Amino acid sequence: MDVSCPRERSALVDQLCRQNLELAKEVHSLLSASARAGGFLENIDPDDSLPNNPPTVYNASADVTRQPKSNSGCSNRVGVNEVPFRRFGSYELMEVIAHGGMGVVYKARQTGLNRIVALKMILTGTFADSEEIKRFYQEAEAAAKLDHPGIVPVYDVGSHEGQHYYSMAFIEGKSLAARIKESPIDPRESARILLQVASAVHCAHEAGFIHRDLKPANILLDETNEPRIVDFGLAKSTLDDSNLTRTGTVMGTPNYMPPEQATGKNEEVTSASDVYSLGAILYTLLTRQPPFVSGNSTETLMQVLQDEPLRASMINTAIPRDLEAICTKCMEKKPADRYASAAELAQDLARFLAGASIYARNDWKRRARRWVSREPVLAAHLALVPILIFALFIAQFLTVDGPNAFTDIDSALWRNVFVLFAWGGVSVVLQKTHNRVRSAQFIPTIWAAVDPLFLAGLLCLNNEPRGLLLSSFPLLILVISLFRRVDLIAVATVSSIFGFGMVLIYALAIDDLNPRNSLVTSSYNIVFTVVLLLTGIISSLQAQILNRLTRTH
């Protein structure tokens, strides 16, 4: 391998560091490597991921945006920027229409039948190793076995003078990536396109093939604007025990691959993985950008594993909620939470186009789980509101005596309810602002600092006993730890200690004569402060461990 070649060097880094994504990220940065990895793994840049002049037929490992520089390829490869010879067996090569890390595709004329075809060859030519050749023929076999109008058919496969090839139908049109780049696509048209693609994918699944690299660049639009799937170079056969993909090898396009594929656990890649990719394609159709985009493939893989994509309607407010729900269900992190098949996805898209109720919107349990996983901090805050209301009611009931006890409880309770609902409203505003401005890292910091102070003010508004409410300080630290940021946990811990100090000063100044004032006991104050410190330290350690495990897996 020629490591002076940027593409090969980047591929080598990803291969050697596949068990430690964080290390790979650092190595990429140190080498100032290309934004994408060569070989099987590619990444898409946000500025040019949807090109103006894309290839008509596309290879699975080709970059959607960049044409290789004249010196970026490796030696002993078929020339990808010019036709090496006019005649190739029974074909006349006319022009190069696509090329990538593994293959090159020519527009050619099949002389015997006098028809125009797309002729694909292995990029390394006669220097291809046995694994490359086997994968190439597996790709041809997968496409040849599929009889569906949404899949480009294969005509012929063989070799000529040591150069392996196969020919397929030439589609006079453009890739879906090019169509997205040109202008926005109507949501209903997006749904129609994906419905047809999903039907074709289901046909492949029924035949025992998983595509594993579905993306806009691998979908062609013919002259009638009908989508056709191409490039089964990474297809996995579910009927064949032999597997060319070793466990731990990440293959595909990170911007569109599901988490189970991003971890390199290829034995876990099933038809549900293609369903995820279909959802990512729909996301791109609706927003004109992939769900995850970063500087290089390693960073994008980290996003796929850790993050939830920004809601499509936050990028394009014209997206129907039903279509967004379909897209969201496809891209669930857990395969079991997605559509059970591409056929079910197609059926839900058909229901959307017909104006009927869709399954994705009716599945309220899944939507609730997804909302909690997407916004755990806000969910925890809103859950604390009724808990604190109940705790305040119990605390006041234990302290109020006399004939007007219930009246006093009622007036105090409504005051607390108003304050707590205001707190919940502020939490919602902070979460929405954080969602819209992801770069504004100061918002979680403000949240972590204000929460304990808000609780301290609530404690000062209520009389003894305060034990039930004081337990909310460590709870708030645990809630902020859901951000999995050590700096935020530190801010929440310091703010909680400061808030407890405010309550202590207030209690000693106002309630000093109250015999039930537990805060006048110095030992209690010291123990509670230590509890807050330990809660912060333990939460920080847990966040570090979780982050480390995520990076290495």
C-alpha positions in Angstrom: 0.0 0.0 0.0 1.3 3.4 -1.0 0.8 5.5 2.2 1.9 8.6 0.4 -1.5 8.6 -1.3 -4.0 10.6 0.8 -6.8 8.2 0.1 -4.8 5.1 0.9 -3.3 6.7 4.0 -6.8 7.7 5.3 -8.0 4.1 4.7 -5.1 2.7 6.6 -5.7 4.9 9.5 -9.4 3.8 9.7 -8.4 0.2 9.4 -5.7 0.3 12.1 -7.8 2.3 14.5 -11.2 0.7 13.9 -11.4 -0.4 17.5 -10.8 3.2 18.8 -12.7 5.9 16.9 -11.3 8.6 19.2 -7.8 7.6 18.3 -8.6 7.5 14.6 -10.0 11.0 15.0 -6.8 12.3 16.5 -4.6 10.6 13.9 -6.7 12.1 11.1 -6.2 15.5 12.6 -2.5 15.1 13.0 -2.0 13.9 9.4 -4.4 16.5 8.0 -5.9 13.7 6.1 -8.6 13.8 3.5 -12.1 14.5 4.7 -13.1 11.0 3.6 -11.6 7.6 4.0 -10.6 5.6 0.9 -11.4 2.0 0.2 -14.8 0.9 1.5 -15.5 3.8 3.8 -16.5 7.2 2.6 -17.8 10.4 4.1 -19.7 13.3 2.6 -18.9 17.0 3.2 -21.9 19.2 3.9 -21.0 21.9 1.4 -20.8 19.7 -1.7 -22.4 16.4 -0.7 -24.9 16.8 -3.5 -23.0 17.7 -6.7 -24.1 19.6 -9.7 -22.5 17.1 -12.1 -22.6 13.7 -10.5 -21.9 10.4 -12.3 -24.8 8.6 -13.9 -23.9 5.2 -12.5 -22.1 5.2 -9.2 -19.7 2.9 -7.3 -20.3 2.1 -3.6 -17.0 3.4 -2.4 -16.9 6.5 -4.6 -17.0 10.0 -3.1 -20.2 11.8 -4.0 -18.4 15.1 -4.2 -14.8 14.8 -5.2 -13.2 13.6 -8.4 -9.8 12.1 -7.6 -6.8 14.2 -8.4 -4.5 12.9 -11.1 -2.0 11.9 -8.5 -4.4 10.6 -5.9 -4.9 7.1 -7.2 -2.6 4.2 -6.7 -0.4 2.6 -9.3 -1.6 -0.4 -11.3 -5.1 0.8 -11.5 -7.3 1.3 -14.5 -7.2 5.0 -15.6 -10.3 6.6 -14.4 -10.2 10.0 -16.2 -9.7 8.7 -19.7 -10.7 5.7 -21.8 -7.6 3.4 -21.8 -8.6 1.8 -25.2 -11.5 2.0 -27.6 -12.2 -1.7 -27.9 -12.8 -4.1 -25.0 -13.9 -7.5 -26.2 -17.3 -7.1 -27.7 -17.6 -3.6 -26.4 -16.6 -0.2 -27.6 -15.7 2.1 -24.7 -17.1 5.6 -25.2 -16.5 7.6 -22.0 -16.0 7.3 -18.3 -19.2 8.0 -16.4 -18.3 7.1 -12.9 -15.3 6.0 -10.8 -14.4 5.4 -7.1 -12.2 3.6 -4.7 -13.1 0.1 -6.1 -14.5 0.4 -9.6 -14.8 2.4 -12.8 -17.8 2.6 -15.1 -17.8 3.3 -18.8 -20.5 4.2 -21.2 -20.0 1.6 -23.9 -21.6 0.1 -27.0 -22.2 -3.6 -27.1 -21.3 -4.2 -30.8 -23.1 -7.6 -31.2 -26.5 -6.2 -30.1 -25.8 -2.6 -31.0 -27.0 -1.2 -27.7 -25.6 1.3 -25.2 -24.7 -0.2 -21.8 -22.8 0.8 -18.6 -19.7 -1.3 -18.3 -18.1 -1.7 -14.9 -14.6 -2.9 -14.3 -12.4 -3.5 -11.2 -10.4 -0.3 -10.6 -7.2 -2.2 -9.8 -7.5 -4.0 -13.2 -5.3 -7.1 -13.6 -3.7 -6.5 -10.2 -7.0 -7.2 -8.3 -6.6 -9.8 -5.5 -8.9 -12.8 -5.1 -11.1 -11.0 -2.5 -11.7 -8.1 -4.8 -12.6 -10.4 -7.6 -14.9 -12.5 -5.5 -16.6 -9.3 -4.2 -16.9 -8.0 -7.8 -18.7 -11.1 -9.0 -20.9 -11.2 -5.9 -22.0 -7.7 -6.8 -22.8 -8.7 -10.4 -24.6 -11.8 -9.2 -26.7 -9.9 -6.7 -27.9 -7.4 -9.3 -28.5 -10.1 -11.9 -30.8 -12.1 -9.7 -33.1 -9.2 -9.0 -36.0 -8.6 -11.4 -37.6 -5.4 -10.4 -38.2 -2.1 -12.5 -36.5 -0.2 -9.6 -33.2 -2.0 -10.0 -30.8 -1.6 -12.8 -30.5 -5.0 -14.6 -27.2 -6.8 -15.3 -26.7 -8.1 -18.9 -23.4 -9.8 -19.0 -20.5 -10.7 -16.7 -17.0 -12.1 -17.5 -13.4 -11.2 -18.0 -11.3 -10.0 -21.0 -7.5 -10.3 -21.0 -7.5 -10.6 -17.2 -9.8 -7.6 -16.7 -13.0 -8.5 -14.9 -16.2 -6.7 -16.0 -20.0 -6.8 -16.1 -22.4 -4.8 -18.1 -25.7 -3.3 -17.1 -28.5 -1.1 -18.5 -27.4 2.4 -19.2 -29.7 4.9 -17.5 -30.0 8.2 -19.4 -30.6 10.5 -16.4 -29.1 11.8 -13.2 -28.5 10.5 -9.7 -30.9 11.4 -6.9 -28.0 13.3 -5.3 -27.8 15.6 -8.4 -31.6 16.1 -8.3 -31.5 17.1 -4.7 -28.7 19.6 -5.4 -30.6 21.3 -8.2 -33.7 22.4 -6.2 -35.9 21.5 -3.3 -38.1 18.4 -3.9 -41.8 18.6 -2.8 -42.5 16.4 0.2 -45.1 14.3 -1.6 -42.7 13.8 -4.5 -40.0 12.7 -2.0 -42.5 10.2 -0.5 -43.3 8.9 -4.0 -39.6 8.4 -4.9 -38.8 6.7 -1.6 -41.9 4.4 -1.9 -40.6 3.1 -5.2 -37.1 2.7 -3.8 -38.4 0.9 -0.7 -40.4 -1.5 -2.9 -37.2 -2.3 -4.9 -35.2 -2.8 -1.7 -37.8 -5.2 -0.4 -37.4 -7.2 -3.6 -33.7 -7.4 -2.9 -34.4 -8.5 0.7 -36.8 -11.2 -0.5 -34.1 -12.5 -2.8 -31.7 -12.7 0.1 -29.6 -9.6 -0.5 -29.0 -6.6 1.8 -27.6 -3.6 -0.1 -25.7 -2.0 2.8 -24.8 1.2 0.9 -28.1 2.9 0.0 -27.7 6.6 -0.5 -28.8 9.3 -3.0 -25.7 8.8 -5.2 -26.7 5.1 -5.7 -30.2 5.9 -6.9 -30.6 7.0 -10.5 -33.6 8.9 -11.9 -34.4 7.9 -15.5 -36.0 10.1 -18.2 -39.4 9.6 -16.7 -38.2 10.5 -13.2 -38.5 6.9 -11.9 -35.8 5.8 -9.4 -33.5 2.9 -10.1 -31.1 1.4 -7.6 -27.5 0.7 -8.6 -24.3 -0.6 -7.1 -24.6 -3.8 -5.1 -20.8 -3.7 -4.4 -21.3 -4.0 -0.7 -24.3 -6.3 -0.8 -24.5 -9.1 1.8 -26.1 -12.4 0.9 -28.3 -13.8 3.7 -28.4 -17.2 1.9 -24.7 -17.7 1.6 -22.6 -18.7 4.7 -19.4 -17.2 3.1 -18.9 -13.6 4.2 -16.3 -11.3 2.6 -16.7 -8.8 5.4 -14.7 -9.5 8.5 -16.1 -8.5 11.9 -14.8 -5.1 12.9 -14.5 -3.8 9.4 -16.7 -0.7 8.8 -18.0 -0.7 5.3 -20.4 1.8 3.6 -21.1 5.5 3.8 -21.2 6.8 7.4 -23.7 9.6 6.6 -26.3 7.0 5.7 -25.3 3.9 7.7 -27.1 2.6 10.9 -25.3 2.3 14.2 -25.0 -1.5 14.0 -23.1 -1.1 10.7 -21.0 1.8 12.1 -19.6 -0.5 14.9 -18.3 -3.0 12.4 -20.6 -5.8 13.7 -21.5 -7.0 10.3 -23.2 -10.1 11.6 -25.9 -7.8 13.1 -26.5 -6.0 9.7 -29.9 -7.1 8.5 -32.7 -5.8 6.3 -33.5 -3.4 9.2 -30.1 -1.7 8.3 -31.3 -0.9 4.8 -34.5 0.5 6.3 -32.4 2.9 8.4 -30.6 4.0 5.2 -33.9 4.5 3.4 -34.9 6.8 6.3 -31.6 8.7 5.9 -32.3 9.1 2.2 -35.8 10.5 3.0 -34.2 12.9 5.5 -31.9 14.1 2.8 -34.8 14.5 0.3 -36.7 16.6 2.8 -33.8 18.7 4.2 -31.2 18.6 1.3 -28.6 17.4 3.8 -27.7 14.0 5.3 -28.8 13.4 8.9 -25.1 13.3 10.0 -22.2 15.2 8.5 -18.8 15.9 9.9 -15.2 16.7 8.8 -14.2 13.1 8.3 -15.7 9.6 8.4 -14.5 8.9 12.0 -16.3 12.0 13.4 -19.4 11.1 11.4 -19.4 7.5 12.8 -19.2 9.0 16.3 -22.3 11.1 15.6 -24.2 8.0 14.2 -23.4 6.1 17.4 -24.0 8.8 20.0 -26.3 11.5 18.6 -29.9 11.9 17.4 -30.2 13.8 14.1 -31.8 17.3 14.2 -35.5 17.0 13.6 -36.2 17.4 9.9 -39.0 20.0 10.5 -36.5 22.2 12.3 -34.6 22.5 9.0 -37.6 22.7 6.8 -40.8 23.8 8.5 -42.9 22.8 5.4 -42.3 19.1 6.1 -45.6 17.3 7.0 -45.5 15.8 10.5 -46.6 12.4 9.2 -43.7 12.2 6.8 -41.3 13.3 9.5 -42.7 10.6 11.7 -42.0 8.0 9.0 -38.5 9.3 8.6 -37.9 9.2 12.3 -39.2 5.7 12.7 -36.8 4.4 10.0 -33.8 6.0 11.8 -34.3 4.5 15.2 -31.0 3.5 16.9 -32.4 0.0 17.7 -33.3 -2.1 14.7 -36.3 -3.6 16.5 -37.9 -0.1 16.8 -37.7 0.5 13.0 -40.2 -0.7 10.4 -40.1 -4.5 10.3 -39.4 -4.5 6.6 -39.0 -2.2 3.6 -42.4 -3.3 2.6 -44.0 -1.9 5.8 -42.2 1.3 5.1 -43.6 1.4 1.6 -47.1 0.7 2.9 -46.8 3.6 5.4 -45.6 5.9 2.6 -48.6 4.8 0.5 -50.9 5.6 3.4 -49.4 9.1 3.7 -49.8 9.7 0.0 -53.4 8.6 0.2 -54.1 10.8 3.2 -54.8 7.9 5.5 -53.5 7.5 9.1 -50.0 6.2 9.2 -48.6 3.6 11.6 -45.6 5.7 12.7 -47.9 8.4 14.2 -50.1 5.9 16.0 -47.2 4.3 17.7 -47.2 6.7 20.6 -45.1 4.5 22.9 -42.3 4.4 20.5 -42.6 8.2 20.0 -42.5 8.8 23.7 -39.4 6.6 24.1 -37.7 8.4 21.3 -38.5 11.8 22.8 -37.1 10.8 26.2 -33.9 9.4 24.6 -33.5 12.5 22.4 -34.1 15.0 25.2 -33.4 13.1 28.5 -32.6 16.3 30.5 -35.8 18.0 29.7 -37.8 14.8 30.3 -36.2 14.5 33.7 -37.0 18.1 34.6 -40.6 17.7 33.6 -40.9 14.5 35.6 -39.5 16.4 38.7 -42.3 18.9 38.6 -45.2 16.6 39.8 -42.8 14.9 42.2 -41.8 18.2 43.8 -45.5 19.3 44.0 -46.3 16.1 45.8 -43.4 16.5 48.1 -44.4 20.1 48.9 -47.9 19.0 49.7 -46.7 16.3 52.1 -44.2 18.8 53.7 -46.9 21.4 54.3 -49.4 19.0 55.5 -47.0 17.9 58.2 -46.4 21.5 59.4 -49.8 23.2 59.2 -52.1 22.9 62.2 -55.3 24.5 63.3 -58.8 25.0 61.8 -57.4 26.8 58.7 -54.9 24.1 57.9 -56.3 22.9 54.6 -56.9 26.5 53.5 -53.3 27.4 54.2 -52.1 24.3 52.4 -54.3 25.1 49.4 -53.0 28.7 49.0 -49.3 27.6 49.5 -49.7 24.7 47.2 -51.0 26.8 44.3 -48.1 29.2 44.8 -45.7 26.3 44.6 -47.5 24.9 41.5 -47.2 28.2 39.7 -43.4 28.5 40.5 -42.7 24.8 39.5 -44.6 25.2 36.2 -42.6 28.3 35.5 -39.5 26.3 36.1 -40.7 23.6 33.7 -41.4 26.3 31.1 -37.9 27.7 31.5 -36.5 24.2 31.0 -38.5 23.8 27.8 -37.3 27.1 26.4 -33.7 26.2 27.2 -34.0 22.8 25.6 -35.6 24.3 22.4 -32.9 26.9 22.2 -30.2 24.3 22.6 -31.8 22.2 19.9 -31.9 25.1 17.4 -28.4 26.4 18.3 -26.3 23.3 18.8 -23.1 25.4 18.8 -24.3 27.5 21.8 -22.6 25.3 24.5 -23.3 28.0 27.1 -27.0 27.1 27.2 -26.4 23.8 29.1 -24.0 25.6 31.3 -26.7 28.2 32.2 -29.1 25.3 32.8 -26.7 23.5 35.1 -26.1 26.7 37.2 -29.7 28.0 37.4 -31.4 24.7 38.4 -30.0 24.4 42.0 -30.5 28.2 42.6 -34.2 27.8 41.5 -34.6 25.0 43.9 -33.0 27.0 46.7 -35.5 29.8 46.1 -38.3 27.3 46.3 -37.0 26.0 49.6 -36.9 29.5 51.0 -40.5 30.0 50.1 -41.6 27.0 52.2 -41.4 26.2 55.9 -40.0 23.2 57.7 -39.5 20.3 57.3 -37.3 20.7 54.2 -35.7 17.2 54.1 -37.9 16.0 51.2 -37.0 19.0 49.1 -33.3 19.0 50.1 -33.0 15.6 48.4 -33.7 17.3 45.1 -30.2 18.9 45.1 -28.4 15.6 44.4 -31.3 14.7 42.0 -30.5 17.8 39.9 -26.9 16.8 39.7 -27.9 13.4 38.4 -30.2 15.0 35.9 -27.5 17.3 34.5 -25.2 14.3 34.3 -27.5 13.0 31.4 -25.6 15.6 29.2 -22.5 13.3 29.9 -20.3 16.4 30.2 -18.0 16.5 33.2 -17.8 20.4 33.1 -21.6 20.6 33.4 -21.6 18.2 36.3 -19.0 20.3 38.1 -21.1 23.5 37.5 -24.3 21.7 38.8 -22.4 20.5 41.9 -20.9 23.9 42.8 -24.3 25.5 42.2 -26.0 23.0 44.4 -23.6 23.6 47.3 -24.0 27.3 46.8 -27.8 26.9 46.7 -27.7 24.8 49.9 -25.7 27.5 51.5 -28.4 30.1 50.6 -31.1 27.9 52.2 -28.9 27.4 55.3 -28.4 31.1 55.8 -32.1 31.8 55.3 -33.1 29.0 57.7 -30.7 30.2 60.4 -31.8 33.8 60.0 -35.5 33.3 59.7 -36.3 29.9 61.4 -33.7 29.8 64.1 -36.4 29.6 66.8 -38.1 26.7 65.1 -37.3 23.5 67.1 -37.8 21.4 63.9 -35.2 23.3 62.0 -32.7 20.5 61.2 -30.4 22.9 59.5 -29.2 24.4 62.7 -27.3 21.1 63.3 -23.7 21.6 62.0 -23.2 17.8 61.6 -26.2 17.6 59.3 -24.9 20.4 57.1 -21.5 18.9 56.8 -22.8 15.5 55.9 -25.2 16.9 53.3 -22.4 19.0 51.7 -20.3 15.8 51.5 -23.2 14.0 49.9 -23.4 16.7 47.2 -19.7 16.5 46.5 -19.8 12.7 46.3 -22.8 12.8 44.0 -20.9 15.2 41.6 -17.7 13.1 41.7 -19.5 9.8 41.1 -21.6 11.3 38.3 -18.4 12.7 36.6 -16.7 9.3 36.8 -19.7 7.6 35.3 -19.9 10.1 32.5 -16.2 9.6 31.7 -16.6 5.8 31.6 -19.7 6.0 29.4 -17.9 8.4 27.0 -14.9 6.1 26.8 -17.0 3.1 26.1 -18.8 4.8 23.4 -15.6 5.9 21.7 -14.1 2.4 21.7 -17.2 0.7 20.6 
